[in-house]
Amino acid sequence: METARDYYRHDGPMTALGAYAAEVSALPMDVASLCEVIQGVLIHRDIAPFLYSLKLSEADRDDGNLRPIAAMLARFMRSTHARSQSRASLPTGCPASAVISR
């Protein structure tokens, strides 16, 4: 029988990184640097209109319902690519890559 420690050493369906393991492993290991990265790419969907004057589309709001991390990363990568192709810009004061709303 597997011990609790052994169980938590492996990814589960919600935490498996899938195709994005390399990108995640390239993230900084120290908390301060990691916070800088996260604060540059995530906005909570409920504060986006108030703090950043962003009007999220229904699809963007629905991103808050994504649960598996691989699905979140796939959505982030698609939206980042689409934004770089369209050269769309976010309002001044808004993190540069705010796409996944939680």
N, C-alpha and C positions, 0 to 999 in steps of 0.2 A: 504494500500500500504506500502511496506517495505521501510524504510529509507536507505540512503547510509550507515549510521553507522551500521544498522542491517545487511545489505547485506555483508559488509566486516568482520563481526564477524564470518562468517562461511566459511569453506573450499569450494572451487570450484573444478571443475574437474581437474584442473592442480595443485592445491595445497593440495588436500586431501592426507594424509599420508598413508591411508589404513592400512595394517597389520604392519606398522612400527611406529606407533604412540608412542609405549612404548620406542623404541630405541631413537627416537627424543626427547621425554620428559626427557630422562636421560642425554642429552647433557648439558654442563655447561651453566649457564645463563649470566655470565660476558663475555664481548666482548673479552678480552685478551685470556681467556681460550678457548673460542669458535674458535678464530682465530687459535690457536695451533691445534685444532682438524681438522679443515677444511684444513689447510695447510699441514696436514699429509695425506689427502686422496684424494685431487683433484689436477689435473694438467690440465692446458689448453692444448688442443690437438695441438695447433699451436706452443707452445714453448717447448713441451716435447722433440723433437729431438735436440733442441739447448741448452737448459739448463741442460737436464738430459741424453742426448745421448740415448734416447729411440726411438726405431722404433716401432710405433704403428701399429697393424694389421688394416686391413680395418674395421673389426668389432669394434675394439676399437675406431677408428676414427668416426664411425657411432654413437657411444654413444653420441656424441655431438649433435645429432638430437633428443635425448630423451627430451621430454618436461614435461610430468606429473611427479611430484616429486615421486610418488609411483613407477613409472617405473625406475627412477634413483636409488632409494633406493634398489629396487629388483635387479637391475644389479650390484650395489655395493656389496650387500650381496652375490650374486652368485659368483662374481669374488673373493671376499675375502675368501669365503669357498674353492673355487677351488685352490687358491694360497696356503692356509694353508694345503690342502691335498697334493699338489705337492711339497711344500717347496721351490717353486721358489723364487729367490731373485732378487731385483732390483739393479741397479748399485749404487755404493757408492755415497752418496750425494743426492739420490733420496728419496722422502718421502716414508715411509715404505708401505703405502697402496694405492699408486697411481693407480687408476683404472678408474675412471670415467673421461673422457676427455671432456672438455667443450670448 
